[in-house]
Amino acid sequence: MSKPCIICVAITGSLPTKDNNPAVPITISEQIESTQEAFEAGATIAHCHVRDDEGKPTSDPERFGRLLEGLRQHCPGMIVQLSTGGRSGAGQARGGMLPLKPDMASLSVGSNNFPTRVYENPPDLVDWLASEMLEYGVKPEIEAFDLSHILKAHAMWQAGQIAARPYVQFVMGVKNAMPADRAVFDYYIHTVKRLFGEDVAWCAAGIGPNQIVLNDWAISAGGHARTGLEDNVRIDRDTLAPSNAALVRRAAELCDRYERPVADWRTARSILGLPQAA
């Protein structure tokens, strides 16, 4: 297979701390440095959260703005994807950074269980986030924690709430949500191709030890892959990941194994229908 593979690096997230792994980048400067190293290792999408001065998750647009500016300066061409996830804020505060016009933003279109809470994405908020992404020219990445989320994304696309064919990411391995199940994974692929066309781009993310499993499944099946310290702070059961770049290099090794070139930023932008310059 010669189809290029996009590697997304989820650099920080809302949960991991330096107690979990000292390599987790918390400050803006740490995030920029860690992302630049991951970019040089082959990642072409940076999935970004920000933290406050105490290291707690926040949706503060000013902090997102500084991170976006730094990444555009130090990782020219890299696709910057800002998170509108529910762990960082509530209600419309979750989309307060969208006027910054990042290349992409995450969009969860339905609710599901998380380890200790319900991840709430009520329809009115989903509709508002989608409308803000349309207004500011931000491409959504649909984070599908359940089959119904793929079907909802299709309905939103048909209704014009999503401008182009959705880029869907299967998220598997979150406790109390969808486990890493190969039969379900294969059906997800079948579903996105049935709804959006055989050539649609899609991605997969695995949480914790499932990260390398989903990397393998996605890359071998012709999809794109997400890695990074947000989802997994370890290389293996006994070894902490030394950096985001180390996890990117591990995904790139799988690309080599399956004879897929790692997409550079120009190729990644072309696959996703994004402008060649941010």
VENMOBEL-V829552 format. One record per residue. N is the residue number from 1. RES is the residue in one letter. SS is DSSP state (H for helix, E for strand, L for the rest). PSI is psi as a letter, one per 40 degrees, with the letter a starting at -180 (999 if undefined). OMEGA is omega in degrees with one decimal (* if undefined). Layout:
{{N/RES/SS/PSI/OMEGA} {N/RES/SS/PSI/OMEGA}}
//
This chain:
{{1/M/L/h/-177.5} {2/S/L/e/-178.8} {3/K/L/h/179.6} {4/P/L/i/-180.0} {5/C/E/h/173.9} {6/I/L/h/173.9} {7/I/E/h/174.6} {8/C/E/h/176.0} {9/V/E/h/177.0} {10/A/E/h/-160.3} {11/I/L/d/-169.9} {12/T/L/d/-175.5} {13/G/L/a/-179.3} {14/S/L/e/-171.4} {15/L/L/d/-173.0} {16/P/L/i/177.6} {17/T/L/i/176.6} {18/K/L/e/171.8} {19/D/L/d/176.3} {20/N/L/d/179.3} {21/N/L/h/-178.7} {22/P/L/e/-178.5} {23/A/L/e/-179.9} {24/V/L/h/-178.9} {25/P/L/h/-175.5} {26/I/L/d/-179.2} {27/T/L/i/179.7} {28/I/H/d/-179.1} {29/S/H/d/176.8} {30/E/H/d/-179.5} {31/Q/H/d/179.8} {32/I/H/d/-179.2} {33/E/H/d/-178.6} {34/S/H/d/179.6} {35/T/H/d/179.3} {36/Q/H/d/178.2} {37/E/H/d/178.5} {38/A/H/d/176.8} {39/F/H/d/179.1} {40/E/H/d/178.9} {41/A/H/e/176.3} {42/G/L/e/178.0} {43/A/L/h/179.0} {44/T/L/e/169.1} {45/I/E/h/172.6} {46/A/E/h/175.7} {47/H/E/h/-164.4} {48/C/E/h/164.6} {49/H/L/i/172.9} {50/V/E/i/-179.7} {51/R/E/i/176.3} {52/D/L/a/-175.8} {53/D/L/e/177.9} {54/E/L/e/-179.8} {55/G/L/e/179.8} {56/K/L/i/-178.2} {57/P/E/i/179.4} {58/T/E/i/173.4} {59/S/L/e/-175.2} {60/D/L/h/-178.9} {61/P/H/d/179.9} {62/E/H/d/178.8} {63/R/H/d/175.1} {64/F/H/d/179.8} {65/G/H/d/178.1} {66/R/H/d/178.6} {67/L/H/d/179.5} {68/L/H/d/179.3} {69/E/H/d/-179.3} {70/G/H/d/180.0} {71/L/H/d/178.1} {72/R/H/d/178.9} {73/Q/H/d/-171.7} {74/H/H/e/178.8} {75/C/L/g/-173.8} {76/P/L/h/-179.5} {77/G/L/d/-179.4} {78/M/L/i/178.7} {79/I/E/h/-179.8} {80/V/E/h/-178.3} {81/Q/E/h/-179.0} {82/L/E/i/-177.0} {83/S/L/h/169.5} {84/T/L/f/-174.5} {85/G/L/i/-172.4} {86/G/L/e/177.5} {87/R/L/e/-173.9} {88/S/L/e/-177.9} {89/G/L/a/-178.5} {90/A/L/i/175.9} {91/G/H/a/-174.6} {92/Q/H/e/172.9} {93/A/H/d/180.0} {94/R/H/d/179.6} {95/G/H/e/-175.9} {96/G/L/e/179.9} {97/M/L/e/-174.6} {98/L/H/d/174.6} {99/P/H/e/174.7} {100/L/H/e/178.4} {101/K/L/f/170.6} {102/P/L/i/177.3} {103/D/L/d/-175.5} {104/M/E/i/170.5} {105/A/E/i/176.6} {106/S/E/i/177.9} {107/L/E/h/174.2} {108/S/L/h/-170.2} {109/V/L/e/178.1} {110/G/L/i/-178.4} {111/S/L/i/176.2} {112/N/E/i/177.3} {113/N/E/i/170.4} {114/F/L/a/-175.3} {115/P/L/d/-175.1} {116/T/L/e/-174.6} {117/R/L/i/170.2} {118/V/E/h/175.1} {119/Y/E/h/-171.0} {120/E/L/h/173.9} {121/N/L/g/-175.6} {122/P/L/i/-174.2} {123/P/H/d/-177.9} {124/D/H/d/177.7} {125/L/H/d/177.4} {126/V/H/d/-179.8} {127/D/H/d/-179.2} {128/W/H/d/178.9} {129/L/H/d/179.2} {130/A/H/d/-179.8} {131/S/H/d/176.9} {132/E/H/d/178.3} {133/M/H/d/175.4} {134/L/H/d/-176.3} {135/E/H/d/-174.0} {136/Y/H/e/176.0} {137/G/L/f/-178.9} {138/V/L/h/179.2} {139/K/E/h/177.7} {140/P/E/i/164.8} {141/E/E/h/-178.8} {142/I/E/h/177.7} {143/E/E/h/-174.2} {144/A/E/h/175.5} {145/F/L/e/-174.4} {146/D/L/i/179.1} {147/L/H/d/-177.9} {148/S/H/d/-179.5} {149/H/H/d/176.2} {150/I/H/d/179.7} {151/L/H/d/177.0} {152/K/H/d/178.1} {153/A/H/d/178.5} {154/H/H/d/179.1} {155/A/H/d/178.9} {156/M/H/d/177.5} {157/W/H/d/179.0} {158/Q/H/d/-179.1} {159/A/L/e/180.0} {160/G/L/e/178.7} {161/Q/L/e/175.4} {162/I/L/h/-167.6} {163/A/L/d/-177.1} {164/A/L/i/178.2} {165/R/L/h/-177.6} {166/P/L/i/170.5} {167/Y/E/h/-172.7} {168/V/E/h/174.9} {169/Q/E/h/175.7} {170/F/E/h/177.7} {171/V/E/h/-175.1} {172/M/E/i/176.7} {173/G/L/e/173.1} {174/V/L/h/179.9} {175/K/L/h/179.9} {176/N/L/e/173.3} {177/A/L/a/-175.7} {178/M/L/h/176.6} {179/P/L/i/175.8} {180/A/L/g/-175.2} {181/D/L/h/-173.4} {182/R/H/d/179.6} {183/A/H/d/177.2} {184/V/H/d/178.2} {185/F/H/d/179.9} {186/D/H/d/178.7} {187/Y/H/d/173.6} {188/Y/H/d/179.2} {189/I/H/d/178.4} {190/H/H/d/-175.6} {191/T/H/d/-179.3} {192/V/H/d/178.8} {193/K/H/d/177.7} {194/R/H/d/-175.3} {195/L/H/d/-169.5} {196/F/H/e/178.6} {197/G/L/i/-175.5} {198/E/L/d/-175.8} {199/D/L/e/-177.8} {200/V/L/i/175.8} {201/A/L/h/177.7} {202/W/E/i/-175.0} {203/C/E/i/176.1} {204/A/E/i/178.3} {205/A/E/h/175.4} {206/G/E/i/-175.5} {207/I/L/h/179.1} {208/G/L/b/-178.5} {209/P/L/e/177.0} {210/N/H/e/-179.0} {211/Q/H/d/-178.2} {212/I/H/d/177.8} {213/V/H/d/-179.3} {214/L/H/d/173.1} {215/N/H/d/-178.7} {216/D/H/d/-179.0} {217/W/H/d/-175.3} {218/A/H/d/-176.7} {219/I/H/d/-178.7} {220/S/H/d/-177.6} {221/A/L/e/177.2} {222/G/L/e/178.3} {223/G/L/a/178.8} {224/H/E/i/-165.9} {225/A/E/i/173.6} {226/R/E/h/176.2} {227/T/E/a/176.3} {228/G/L/i/-173.8} {229/L/L/e/174.8} {230/E/L/d/-172.5} {231/D/L/d/-170.7} {232/N/L/h/-177.6} {233/V/L/e/-175.3} {234/R/E/i/167.9} {235/I/E/d/173.9} {236/D/E/a/-174.2} {237/R/L/d/-172.9} {238/D/L/e/-170.8} {239/T/E/h/173.9} {240/L/E/i/175.2} {241/A/L/h/-178.3} {242/P/L/e/-176.9} {243/S/L/i/169.2} {244/N/H/d/-178.0} {245/A/H/d/179.5} {246/A/H/d/178.2} {247/L/H/d/175.4} {248/V/H/d/179.9} {249/R/H/d/177.8} {250/R/H/d/176.7} {251/A/H/d/179.2} {252/A/H/d/176.8} {253/E/H/d/176.2} {254/L/H/d/176.1} {255/C/H/d/177.5} {256/D/H/d/-178.2} {257/R/H/d/-178.1} {258/Y/L/e/174.6} {259/E/L/f/175.3} {260/R/L/h/176.5} {261/P/L/i/174.0} {262/V/E/h/-177.3} {263/A/L/h/170.3} {264/D/L/i/-171.9} {265/W/H/d/178.3} {266/R/H/d/178.7} {267/T/H/d/-180.0} {268/A/H/d/179.4} {269/R/H/d/178.2} {270/S/H/d/179.7} {271/I/H/d/-174.6} {272/L/H/e/179.1} {273/G/L/f/-179.4} {274/L/L/i/175.5} {275/P/L/i/-177.8} {276/Q/L/e/176.3} {277/A/L/h/-179.2} {278/A/L/999/*}}
//
